[in-house]
């Protein structure tokens, strides 16, 4: 049976090639819409506002902590997503998640949310990180082995159109970041260094739109940003990492490179693009 139609393979060859070239792939119906509905109901109970009264939506963004309730556990562990993780990261090279991380819930609001800068998600604590400040990621870093993050994932728990604060993506920016990270070695680079570089990149833009149940699987080096909500309905999205079971390896004797590693090798001109 051709791989294009193999039910054990969530992504086609064309989608995998898109991931390598662009740094992300959109997976429609990655988890059922009813799980998104159940998840939003749980989150609305934790929000200090009324879903039926826009007058109570007084802040542009409210961050809710990670959730491990059944709808969230099921959403991140569908057969489709597990198959896609195997295809992009490699079998046995990623760790299953027990739920989803922080939800930045974005509301229609005229104020700047204050967190809409271009960036690469940080993955591990730097030498100056305070172990007692568990939620202070200001000194965290990223390195060429993608320590601490095999994928960046965007889980849409509400329908997201162009006006509903979709995550902005700089297409192909993972290649630029790979070339920037390589000389820094194991120590990697700080958030400030990467944010400045990401903001300066001249790359085509894409928007992470889609129906509830859509998931964007992104290269961990992809430059992305939030934006103001100009629509009418609050946006619910989780952006957890897929944790690696091992560091990326750019030199494998057996040549069994994952698409995440192939993208880095191509950026560093170790494979033909």
SETOR-659602 format. One record per residue (C-alpha): x, y, z; residue in one letter. Coordinates in pm, 1 decimal. Each point is the difference from the previous one (the first is absolute). Layout:
BEGIN
<site><c1>X</c1><c2>Y</c2><c3>Z</c3><rest>a</rest></site>
...
***
This chain:
BEGIN
<site><c1>0.0</c1><c2>0.0</c2><c3>0.0</c3><rest>x</rest></site>
<site><c1>151.8</c1><c2>340.9</c2><c3>-92.8</c3><rest>x</rest></site>
<site><c1>107.1</c1><c2>213.7</c2><c3>294.9</c3><rest>x</rest></site>
<site><c1>-234.2</c1><c2>274.4</c2><c3>-118.2</c3><rest>x</rest></site>
<site><c1>-298.0</c1><c2>-220.1</c2><c3>95.0</c3><rest>x</rest></site>
<site><c1>141.3</c1><c2>-193.6</c2><c3>294.7</c3><rest>x</rest></site>
<site><c1>-236.2</c1><c2>58.6</c2><c3>297.6</c3><rest>x</rest></site>
<site><c1>294.9</c1><c2>-37.4</c2><c3>237.2</c3><rest>x</rest></site>
<site><c1>155.0</c1><c2>310.7</c2><c3>-155.0</c3><rest>x</rest></site>
<site><c1>-171.5</c1><c2>324.4</c2><c3>94.7</c3><rest>x</rest></site>
<site><c1>202.9</c1><c2>215.7</c2><c3>-237.3</c3><rest>x</rest></site>
<site><c1>57.0</c1><c2>-41.7</c2><c3>-371.1</c3><rest>x</rest></site>
<site><c1>342.1</c1><c2>28.2</c2><c3>-161.6</c3><rest>x</rest></site>
<site><c1>-98.0</c1><c2>345.4</c2><c3>-123.5</c3><rest>x</rest></site>
<site><c1>-91.1</c1><c2>111.9</c2><c3>351.9</c3><rest>x</rest></site>
<site><c1>327.9</c1><c2>-125.8</c2><c3>140.4</c3><rest>x</rest></site>
<site><c1>188.5</c1><c2>184.3</c2><c3>-273.2</c3><rest>x</rest></site>
<site><c1>-200.8</c1><c2>312.3</c2><c3>83.6</c3><rest>x</rest></site>
<site><c1>102.9</c1><c2>-35.7</c2><c3>364.2</c3><rest>x</rest></site>
<site><c1>367.1</c1><c2>-25.0</c2><c3>-98.9</c3><rest>x</rest></site>
<site><c1>-18.8</c1><c2>302.2</c2><c3>-231.7</c3><rest>x</rest></site>
<site><c1>-244.8</c1><c2>229.4</c2><c3>181.5</c3><rest>x</rest></site>
<site><c1>49.3</c1><c2>-109.3</c2><c3>361.2</c3><rest>x</rest></site>
<site><c1>-358.7</c1><c2>-101.2</c2><c3>73.3</c3><rest>x</rest></site>
<site><c1>-290.3</c1><c2>-213.9</c2><c3>-114.6</c3><rest>x</rest></site>
<site><c1>-371.0</c1><c2>41.3</c2><c3>68.6</c3><rest>x</rest></site>
<site><c1>-187.5</c1><c2>-313.0</c2><c3>111.1</c3><rest>x</rest></site>
<site><c1>-375.9</c1><c2>36.2</c2><c3>-41.3</c3><rest>x</rest></site>
<site><c1>-227.6</c1><c2>-203.0</c2><c3>230.3</c3><rest>x</rest></site>
<site><c1>300.3</c1><c2>-95.5</c2><c3>211.1</c3><rest>x</rest></site>
<site><c1>-236.0</c1><c2>-41.4</c2><c3>295.1</c3><rest>x</rest></site>
<site><c1>-382.8</c1><c2>-2.9</c2><c3>16.0</c3><rest>x</rest></site>
<site><c1>-190.9</c1><c2>326.1</c2><c3>22.5</c3><rest>x</rest></site>
<site><c1>-198.1</c1><c2>-131.1</c2><c3>297.6</c3><rest>x</rest></site>
<site><c1>323.3</c1><c2>-17.5</c2><c3>201.8</c3><rest>x</rest></site>
<site><c1>62.5</c1><c2>365.8</c2><c3>-84.5</c3><rest>x</rest></site>
<site><c1>-353.5</c1><c2>85.0</c2><c3>112.4</c3><rest>x</rest></site>
<site><c1>48.8</c1><c2>-187.8</c2><c3>327.8</c3><rest>x</rest></site>
<site><c1>336.8</c1><c2>167.5</c2><c3>54.5</c3><rest>x</rest></site>
<site><c1>-138.7</c1><c2>349.9</c2><c3>-54.7</c3><rest>x</rest></site>
<site><c1>-279.5</c1><c2>-69.5</c2><c3>250.1</c3><rest>x</rest></site>
<site><c1>260.6</c1><c2>-91.8</c2><c3>261.6</c3><rest>x</rest></site>
<site><c1>205.2</c1><c2>310.5</c2><c3>-72.6</c3><rest>x</rest></site>
<site><c1>-298.1</c1><c2>236.6</c2><c3>7.1</c3><rest>x</rest></site>
<site><c1>-64.3</c1><c2>-116.6</c2><c3>356.7</c3><rest>x</rest></site>
<site><c1>351.9</c1><c2>116.2</c2><c3>89.8</c3><rest>x</rest></site>
<site><c1>-20.5</c1><c2>336.3</c2><c3>-175.7</c3><rest>x</rest></site>
<site><c1>-105.4</c1><c2>313.2</c2><c3>192.2</c3><rest>x</rest></site>
<site><c1>-253.3</c1><c2>97.4</c2><c3>-265.3</c3><rest>x</rest></site>
<site><c1>-329.6</c1><c2>-105.5</c2><c3>-154.0</c3><rest>x</rest></site>
<site><c1>0.1</c1><c2>-177.0</c2><c3>-338.7</c3><rest>x</rest></site>
<site><c1>-333.7</c1><c2>163.0</c2><c3>-83.1</c3><rest>x</rest></site>
<site><c1>89.3</c1><c2>355.5</c2><c3>103.8</c3><rest>x</rest></site>
<site><c1>274.1</c1><c2>171.7</c2><c3>-205.4</c3><rest>x</rest></site>
<site><c1>-10.0</c1><c2>290.4</c2><c3>247.5</c3><rest>x</rest></site>
<site><c1>184.7</c1><c2>-228.9</c2><c3>243.8</c3><rest>x</rest></site>
<site><c1>284.5</c1><c2>-62.5</c2><c3>-245.8</c3><rest>x</rest></site>
<site><c1>210.5</c1><c2>279.0</c2><c3>142.3</c3><rest>x</rest></site>
<site><c1>348.3</c1><c2>-132.2</c2><c3>-79.0</c3><rest>x</rest></site>
<site><c1>155.5</c1><c2>-83.5</c2><c3>-338.2</c3><rest>x</rest></site>
<site><c1>153.1</c1><c2>-326.1</c2><c3>123.4</c3><rest>x</rest></site>
<site><c1>-36.0</c1><c2>-225.4</c2><c3>303.4</c3><rest>x</rest></site>
<site><c1>240.0</c1><c2>-290.1</c2><c3>49.0</c3><rest>x</rest></site>
<site><c1>-137.5</c1><c2>-318.5</c2><c3>149.5</c3><rest>x</rest></site>
<site><c1>233.6</c1><c2>-266.2</c2><c3>143.0</c3><rest>x</rest></site>
<site><c1>48.7</c1><c2>-341.0</c2><c3>-154.8</c3><rest>x</rest></site>
<site><c1>-288.1</c1><c2>-245.8</c2><c3>1.2</c3><rest>x</rest></site>
<site><c1>8.8</c1><c2>-378.0</c2><c3>43.5</c3><rest>x</rest></site>
<site><c1>-375.2</c1><c2>-64.4</c2><c3>-1.4</c3><rest>x</rest></site>
<site><c1>-130.1</c1><c2>-275.3</c2><c3>-224.5</c3><rest>x</rest></site>
<site><c1>-89.5</c1><c2>218.3</c2><c3>-302.4</c3><rest>x</rest></site>
<site><c1>352.5</c1><c2>142.3</c2><c3>-6.4</c3><rest>x</rest></site>
<site><c1>169.7</c1><c2>-337.1</c2><c3>50.1</c3><rest>x</rest></site>
<site><c1>-203.4</c1><c2>-149.3</c2><c3>-280.5</c3><rest>x</rest></site>
<site><c1>60.2</c1><c2>296.9</c2><c3>-232.4</c3><rest>x</rest></site>
<site><c1>377.5</c1><c2>-30.7</c2><c3>15.6</c3><rest>x</rest></site>
<site><c1>3.1</c1><c2>-380.4</c2><c3>-27.3</c3><rest>x</rest></site>
<site><c1>-207.8</c1><c2>-79.7</c2><c3>-306.7</c3><rest>x</rest></site>
<site><c1>126.7</c1><c2>-271.7</c2><c3>-238.4</c3><rest>x</rest></site>
<site><c1>33.9</c1><c2>266.5</c2><c3>-269.7</c3><rest>x</rest></site>
<site><c1>231.4</c1><c2>214.5</c2><c3>210.6</c3><rest>x</rest></site>
<site><c1>207.5</c1><c2>-291.9</c2><c3>128.4</c3><rest>x</rest></site>
<site><c1>51.3</c1><c2>-115.8</c2><c3>-358.2</c3><rest>x</rest></site>
<site><c1>100.5</c1><c2>353.9</c2><c3>-102.3</c3><rest>x</rest></site>
<site><c1>245.8</c1><c2>24.3</c2><c3>291.6</c3><rest>x</rest></site>
<site><c1>160.6</c1><c2>-325.3</c2><c3>-115.0</c3><rest>x</rest></site>
<site><c1>24.5</c1><c2>130.3</c2><c3>-353.7</c3><rest>x</rest></site>
<site><c1>151.2</c1><c2>338.1</c2><c3>89.3</c3><rest>x</rest></site>
<site><c1>213.5</c1><c2>-81.1</c2><c3>305.6</c3><rest>x</rest></site>
<site><c1>53.2</c1><c2>-375.2</c2><c3>-26.8</c3><rest>x</rest></site>
<site><c1>-136.4</c1><c2>-305.0</c2><c3>178.1</c3><rest>x</rest></site>
<site><c1>126.0</c1><c2>-16.0</c2><c3>357.4</c3><rest>x</rest></site>
<site><c1>148.2</c1><c2>350.1</c2><c3>-21.7</c3><rest>x</rest></site>
<site><c1>-282.3</c1><c2>192.5</c2><c3>171.6</c3><rest>x</rest></site>
<site><c1>-178.1</c1><c2>-17.5</c2><c3>334.6</c3><rest>x</rest></site>
<site><c1>-380.7</c1><c2>-24.7</c2><c3>25.9</c3><rest>x</rest></site>
<site><c1>-179.2</c1><c2>286.8</c2><c3>172.3</c3><rest>x</rest></site>
<site><c1>-253.1</c1><c2>-36.2</c2><c3>280.1</c3><rest>x</rest></site>
<site><c1>-183.6</c1><c2>318.7</c2><c3>-91.6</c3><rest>x</rest></site>
<site><c1>48.4</c1><c2>345.0</c2><c3>-147.1</c3><rest>x</rest></site>
<site><c1>198.4</c1><c2>296.8</c2><c3>122.0</c3><rest>x</rest></site>
<site><c1>-93.0</c1><c2>362.3</c2><c3>49.3</c3><rest>x</rest></site>
<site><c1>-296.9</c1><c2>141.5</c2><c3>-192.1</c3><rest>x</rest></site>
<site><c1>36.3</c1><c2>368.6</c2><c3>-92.1</c3><rest>x</rest></site>
<site><c1>-368.4</c1><c2>84.5</c2><c3>-45.7</c3><rest>x</rest></site>
<site><c1>-27.1</c1><c2>307.4</c2><c3>-224.5</c3><rest>x</rest></site>
<site><c1>-301.2</c1><c2>231.4</c2><c3>7.4</c3><rest>x</rest></site>
<site><c1>-124.6</c1><c2>262.0</c2><c3>-246.5</c3><rest>x</rest></site>
<site><c1>152.4</c1><c2>312.5</c2><c3>151.4</c3><rest>x</rest></site>
<site><c1>142.3</c1><c2>333.0</c2><c3>-119.6</c3><rest>x</rest></site>
<site><c1>309.9</c1><c2>-17.4</c2><c3>222.3</c3><rest>x</rest></site>
<site><c1>332.6</c1><c2>-145.7</c2><c3>-107.5</c3><rest>x</rest></site>
<site><c1>37.2</c1><c2>-336.1</c2><c3>178.4</c3><rest>x</rest></site>
<site><c1>364.5</c1><c2>77.8</c2><c3>74.0</c3><rest>x</rest></site>
<site><c1>125.6</c1><c2>-343.7</c2><c3>-101.8</c3><rest>x</rest></site>
<site><c1>-12.7</c1><c2>15.7</c2><c3>-378.8</c3><rest>x</rest></site>
<site><c1>370.8</c1><c2>12.5</c2><c3>-81.4</c3><rest>x</rest></site>
<site><c1>174.4</c1><c2>-236.8</c2><c3>-240.9</c3><rest>x</rest></site>
<site><c1>179.4</c1><c2>-280.7</c2><c3>180.4</c3><rest>x</rest></site>
<site><c1>114.6</c1><c2>-362.5</c2><c3>10.7</c3><rest>x</rest></site>
<site><c1>-134.2</c1><c2>-194.0</c2><c3>296.8</c3><rest>x</rest></site>
<site><c1>268.1</c1><c2>-52.4</c2><c3>262.6</c3><rest>x</rest></site>
<site><c1>78.7</c1><c2>-354.9</c2><c3>105.2</c3><rest>x</rest></site>
<site><c1>242.9</c1><c2>-27.6</c2><c3>290.7</c3><rest>x</rest></site>
<site><c1>126.4</c1><c2>211.1</c2><c3>293.2</c3><rest>x</rest></site>
<site><c1>314.3</c1><c2>205.1</c2><c3>-45.3</c3><rest>x</rest></site>
<site><c1>285.9</c1><c2>27.2</c2><c3>251.0</c3><rest>x</rest></site>
<site><c1>-158.7</c1><c2>303.0</c2><c3>166.1</c3><rest>x</rest></site>
<site><c1>-346.7</c1><c2>-155.4</c2><c3>34.9</c3><rest>x</rest></site>
<site><c1>-134.6</c1><c2>-9.6</c2><c3>355.1</c3><rest>x</rest></site>
<site><c1>-122.5</c1><c2>-355.6</c2><c3>78.7</c3><rest>x</rest></site>
<site><c1>-236.6</c1><c2>148.7</c2><c3>260.3</c3><rest>x</rest></site>
<site><c1>-178.6</c1><c2>207.7</c2><c3>-266.3</c3><rest>x</rest></site>
<site><c1>-180.1</c1><c2>-276.9</c2><c3>-186.9</c3><rest>x</rest></site>
<site><c1>-199.2</c1><c2>237.3</c2><c3>-219.0</c3><rest>x</rest></site>
<site><c1>278.7</c1><c2>244.4</c2><c3>-88.5</c3><rest>x</rest></site>
<site><c1>120.2</c1><c2>-95.5</c2><c3>-347.4</c3><rest>x</rest></site>
<site><c1>180.1</c1><c2>326.5</c2><c3>-76.2</c3><rest>x</rest></site>
<site><c1>345.4</c1><c2>-160.5</c2><c3>13.3</c3><rest>x</rest></site>
<site><c1>-91.0</c1><c2>-325.3</c2><c3>-175.3</c3><rest>x</rest></site>
<site><c1>172.5</c1><c2>-92.2</c2><c3>-324.3</c3><rest>x</rest></site>
<site><c1>-12.8</c1><c2>-200.4</c2><c3>-323.9</c3><rest>x</rest></site>
<site><c1>281.2</c1><c2>-206.7</c2><c3>-150.5</c3><rest>x</rest></site>
<site><c1>68.2</c1><c2>-181.4</c2><c3>-326.6</c3><rest>x</rest></site>
<site><c1>-86.0</c1><c2>-339.9</c2><c3>156.1</c3><rest>x</rest></site>
<site><c1>-344.0</c1><c2>138.0</c2><c3>94.2</c3><rest>x</rest></site>
<site><c1>51.8</c1><c2>-101.2</c2><c3>361.1</c3><rest>x</rest></site>
<site><c1>-340.6</c1><c2>-23.4</c2><c3>170.9</c3><rest>x</rest></site>
<site><c1>-221.3</c1><c2>35.0</c2><c3>-308.4</c3><rest>x</rest></site>
<site><c1>-55.3</c1><c2>-234.3</c2><c3>-293.2</c3><rest>x</rest></site>
<site><c1>-292.4</c1><c2>199.0</c2><c3>-146.2</c3><rest>x</rest></site>
<site><c1>-196.4</c1><c2>315.7</c2><c3>66.5</c3><rest>x</rest></site>
<site><c1>-370.6</c1><c2>-80.7</c2><c3>-22.7</c3><rest>x</rest></site>
<site><c1>-301.8</c1><c2>227.2</c2><c3>-39.9</c3><rest>x</rest></site>
<site><c1>-329.3</c1><c2>-159.1</c2><c3>110.4</c3><rest>x</rest></site>
<site><c1>-308.6</c1><c2>191.3</c2><c3>-114.2</c3><rest>x</rest></site>
<site><c1>-278.3</c1><c2>-41.4</c2><c3>257.0</c3><rest>x</rest></site>
<site><c1>-223.0</c1><c2>253.8</c2><c3>-174.5</c3><rest>x</rest></site>
<site><c1>-59.2</c1><c2>90.6</c2><c3>-362.7</c3><rest>x</rest></site>
<site><c1>270.3</c1><c2>247.8</c2><c3>-100.5</c3><rest>x</rest></site>
<site><c1>-42.8</c1><c2>229.9</c2><c3>-298.5</c3><rest>x</rest></site>
<site><c1>227.2</c1><c2>276.1</c2><c3>-125.9</c3><rest>x</rest></site>
<site><c1>-145.5</c1><c2>252.6</c2><c3>247.5</c3><rest>x</rest></site>
<site><c1>4.0</c1><c2>-232.4</c2><c3>301.3</c3><rest>x</rest></site>
<site><c1>362.6</c1><c2>56.0</c2><c3>105.8</c3><rest>x</rest></site>
<site><c1>150.5</c1><c2>-290.8</c2><c3>-195.1</c3><rest>x</rest></site>
<site><c1>365.3</c1><c2>-65.1</c2><c3>75.2</c3><rest>x</rest></site>
<site><c1>221.2</c1><c2>165.7</c2><c3>-261.7</c3><rest>x</rest></site>
<site><c1>273.1</c1><c2>-216.6</c2><c3>-152.4</c3><rest>x</rest></site>
<site><c1>310.7</c1><c2>99.5</c2><c3>-195.4</c3><rest>x</rest></site>
<site><c1>8.3</c1><c2>-272.0</c2><c3>-263.1</c3><rest>x</rest></site>
<site><c1>339.6</c1><c2>-169.3</c2><c3>-28.0</c3><rest>x</rest></site>
<site><c1>147.5</c1><c2>192.0</c2><c3>294.0</c3><rest>x</rest></site>
<site><c1>108.8</c1><c2>-324.8</c2><c3>169.0</c3><rest>x</rest></site>
<site><c1>279.1</c1><c2>-16.2</c2><c3>-256.9</c3><rest>x</rest></site>
<site><c1>133.1</c1><c2>343.4</c2><c3>91.3</c3><rest>x</rest></site>
<site><c1>-13.6</c1><c2>-80.0</c2><c3>370.9</c3><rest>x</rest></site>
<site><c1>184.4</c1><c2>-329.6</c2><c3>-53.7</c3><rest>x</rest></site>
<site><c1>285.0</c1><c2>185.6</c2><c3>-170.5</c3><rest>x</rest></site>
<site><c1>3.7</c1><c2>249.8</c2><c3>285.5</c3><rest>x</rest></site>
<site><c1>4.7</c1><c2>-269.4</c2><c3>269.6</c3><rest>x</rest></site>
<site><c1>264.7</c1><c2>-227.1</c2><c3>-149.4</c3><rest>x</rest></site>
<site><c1>305.4</c1><c2>208.7</c2><c3>98.4</c3><rest>x</rest></site>
<site><c1>-134.3</c1><c2>38.3</c2><c3>356.0</c3><rest>x</rest></site>
<site><c1>29.0</c1><c2>-372.8</c2><c3>65.7</c3><rest>x</rest></site>
<site><c1>-144.2</c1><c2>-164.4</c2><c3>309.3</c3><rest>x</rest></site>
<site><c1>-36.8</c1><c2>329.0</c2><c3>190.5</c3><rest>x</rest></site>
<site><c1>-237.5</c1><c2>136.2</c2><c3>-260.6</c3><rest>x</rest></site>
<site><c1>-137.7</c1><c2>352.3</c2><c3>-12.2</c3><rest>x</rest></site>
<site><c1>-221.9</c1><c2>206.5</c2><c3>225.8</c3><rest>x</rest></site>
<site><c1>-352.1</c1><c2>118.3</c2><c3>-63.2</c3><rest>x</rest></site>
<site><c1>115.8</c1><c2>355.3</c2><c3>-62.8</c3><rest>x</rest></site>
<site><c1>251.2</c1><c2>-102.2</c2><c3>-265.3</c3><rest>x</rest></site>
<site><c1>-249.3</c1><c2>-222.6</c2><c3>-178.7</c3><rest>x</rest></site>
<site><c1>-286.0</c1><c2>249.7</c2><c3>21.6</c3><rest>x</rest></site>
<site><c1>207.7</c1><c2>275.3</c2><c3>-157.7</c3><rest>x</rest></site>
<site><c1>110.8</c1><c2>-233.0</c2><c3>-278.1</c3><rest>x</rest></site>
<site><c1>-352.1</c1><c2>-131.3</c2><c3>-56.3</c3><rest>x</rest></site>
<site><c1>-150.5</c1><c2>346.4</c2><c3>-19.8</c3><rest>x</rest></site>
<site><c1>254.0</c1><c2>101.4</c2><c3>-264.9</c3><rest>x</rest></site>
<site><c1>-69.1</c1><c2>-296.1</c2><c3>-230.2</c3><rest>x</rest></site>
<site><c1>-169.0</c1><c2>80.1</c2><c3>-330.1</c3><rest>x</rest></site>
<site><c1>-211.1</c1><c2>-311.2</c2><c3>-53.0</c3><rest>x</rest></site>
<site><c1>-349.8</c1><c2>-62.6</c2><c3>-140.7</c3><rest>x</rest></site>
<site><c1>-271.8</c1><c2>-2.8</c2><c3>265.4</c3><rest>x</rest></site>
<site><c1>-260.2</c1><c2>-268.0</c2><c3>72.8</c3><rest>x</rest></site>
<site><c1>-286.6</c1><c2>1.4</c2><c3>248.4</c3><rest>x</rest></site>
<site><c1>-91.6</c1><c2>-298.0</c2><c3>219.2</c3><rest>x</rest></site>
<site><c1>-371.1</c1><c2>-1.0</c2><c3>-82.6</c3><rest>x</rest></site>
<site><c1>-237.8</c1><c2>-294.1</c2><c3>3.1</c3><rest>x</rest></site>
<site><c1>-294.0</c1><c2>-168.3</c2><c3>162.7</c3><rest>x</rest></site>
<site><c1>2.3</c1><c2>-124.1</c2><c3>356.8</c3><rest>x</rest></site>
<site><c1>185.8</c1><c2>-331.8</c2><c3>-4.0</c3><rest>x</rest></site>
<site><c1>273.4</c1><c2>127.7</c2><c3>-232.1</c3><rest>x</rest></site>
<site><c1>362.0</c1><c2>-37.8</c2><c3>112.2</c3><rest>x</rest></site>
<site><c1>307.2</c1><c2>167.7</c2><c3>-147.4</c3><rest>x</rest></site>
<site><c1>317.1</c1><c2>-205.4</c2><c3>45.5</c3><rest>x</rest></site>
<site><c1>297.6</c1><c2>234.8</c2><c3>-19.3</c3><rest>x</rest></site>
<site><c1>376.6</c1><c2>-32.3</c2><c3>-7.3</c3><rest>x</rest></site>
<site><c1>137.0</c1><c2>106.9</c2><c3>339.6</c3><rest>x</rest></site>
<site><c1>204.6</c1><c2>276.6</c2><c3>-167.0</c3><rest>x</rest></site>
<site><c1>-297.5</c1><c2>160.7</c2><c3>-174.7</c3><rest>x</rest></site>
<site><c1>-38.8</c1><c2>375.8</c2><c3>56.9</c3><rest>x</rest></site>
<site><c1>-356.5</c1><c2>92.2</c2><c3>92.3</c3><rest>x</rest></site>
<site><c1>-201.0</c1><c2>266.5</c2><c3>180.4</c3><rest>x</rest></site>
<site><c1>-336.2</c1><c2>74.8</c2><c3>155.2</c3><rest>x</rest></site>
<site><c1>-215.4</c1><c2>294.6</c2><c3>-109.9</c3><rest>x</rest></site>
<site><c1>-298.7</c1><c2>209.5</c2><c3>103.8</c3><rest>x</rest></site>
<site><c1>-346.1</c1><c2>-154.9</c2><c3>-19.2</c3><rest>x</rest></site>
<site><c1>-215.1</c1><c2>189.3</c2><c3>-251.9</c3><rest>x</rest></site>
<site><c1>-289.0</c1><c2>-245.8</c2><c3>-17.3</c3><rest>x</rest></site>
<site><c1>-306.4</c1><c2>-60.7</c2><c3>214.5</c3><rest>x</rest></site>
<site><c1>53.1</c1><c2>-329.7</c2><c3>185.8</c3><rest>x</rest></site>
<site><c1>280.7</c1><c2>-83.5</c2><c3>248.2</c3><rest>x</rest></site>
<site><c1>276.4</c1><c2>-220.8</c2><c3>-135.0</c3><rest>x</rest></site>
<site><c1>109.3</c1><c2>-310.7</c2><c3>192.7</c3><rest>x</rest></site>
<site><c1>335.4</c1><c2>-147.4</c2><c3>-97.3</c3><rest>x</rest></site>
<site><c1>265.2</c1><c2>-212.1</c2><c3>172.1</c3><rest>x</rest></site>
<site><c1>362.8</c1><c2>11.9</c2><c3>-108.3</c3><rest>x</rest></site>
<site><c1>176.6</c1><c2>-287.5</c2><c3>177.9</c3><rest>x</rest></site>
<site><c1>333.6</c1><c2>-152.6</c2><c3>-95.0</c3><rest>x</rest></site>
<site><c1>37.4</c1><c2>-359.9</c2><c3>-100.5</c3><rest>x</rest></site>
<site><c1>276.3</c1><c2>-116.7</c2><c3>231.6</c3><rest>x</rest></site>
<site><c1>289.3</c1><c2>-192.0</c2><c3>-157.7</c3><rest>x</rest></site>
<site><c1>115.9</c1><c2>-338.2</c2><c3>129.0</c3><rest>x</rest></site>
<site><c1>347.0</c1><c2>81.5</c2><c3>-134.5</c3><rest>x</rest></site>
<site><c1>186.5</c1><c2>296.8</c2><c3>-143.9</c3><rest>x</rest></site>
<site><c1>-6.2</c1><c2>61.5</c2><c3>-371.9</c3><rest>x</rest></site>
<site><c1>297.0</c1><c2>-158.0</c2><c3>-172.7</c3><rest>x</rest></site>
<site><c1>131.0</c1><c2>158.8</c2><c3>-316.8</c3><rest>x</rest></site>
<site><c1>248.2</c1><c2>-282.1</c2><c3>-68.3</c3><rest>x</rest></site>
<site><c1>-149.8</c1><c2>-350.0</c2><c3>6.1</c3><rest>x</rest></site>
<site><c1>201.5</c1><c2>-297.7</c2><c3>-121.0</c3><rest>x</rest></site>
<site><c1>-313.1</c1><c2>-174.2</c2><c3>-125.5</c3><rest>x</rest></site>
<site><c1>-128.7</c1><c2>315.2</c2><c3>-173.7</c3><rest>x</rest></site>
<site><c1>-338.8</c1><c2>-36.2</c2><c3>170.0</c3><rest>x</rest></site>
<site><c1>-69.1</c1><c2>372.2</c2><c3>30.1</c3><rest>x</rest></site>
<site><c1>-340.8</c1><c2>131.1</c2><c3>99.5</c3><rest>x</rest></site>
<site><c1>-160.0</c1><c2>281.1</c2><c3>-202.4</c3><rest>x</rest></site>
<site><c1>78.7</c1><c2>237.6</c2><c3>288.7</c3><rest>x</rest></site>
<site><c1>368.6</c1><c2>-93.2</c2><c3>-29.5</c3><rest>x</rest></site>
<site><c1>-7.7</c1><c2>6.7</c2><c3>-380.8</c3><rest>x</rest></site>
<site><c1>-127.0</c1><c2>358.4</c2><c3>9.6</c3><rest>x</rest></site>
<site><c1>294.3</c1><c2>100.9</c2><c3>219.0</c3><rest>x</rest></site>
<site><c1>250.8</c1><c2>-188.4</c2><c3>-215.2</c3><rest>x</rest></site>
<site><c1>-132.2</c1><c2>165.6</c2><c3>-313.7</c3><rest>x</rest></site>
<site><c1>23.5</c1><c2>341.5</c2><c3>164.3</c3><rest>x</rest></site>
<site><c1>362.3</c1><c2>-70.7</c2><c3>85.3</c3><rest>x</rest></site>
<site><c1>62.4</c1><c2>-128.0</c2><c3>-355.6</c3><rest>x</rest></site>
<site><c1>82.2</c1><c2>-350.1</c2><c3>117.1</c3><rest>x</rest></site>
<site><c1>-274.2</c1><c2>-141.1</c2><c3>-221.2</c3><rest>x</rest></site>
<site><c1>-105.8</c1><c2>131.5</c2><c3>-337.6</c3><rest>x</rest></site>
<site><c1>-309.8</c1><c2>219.8</c2><c3>41.7</c3><rest>x</rest></site>
***
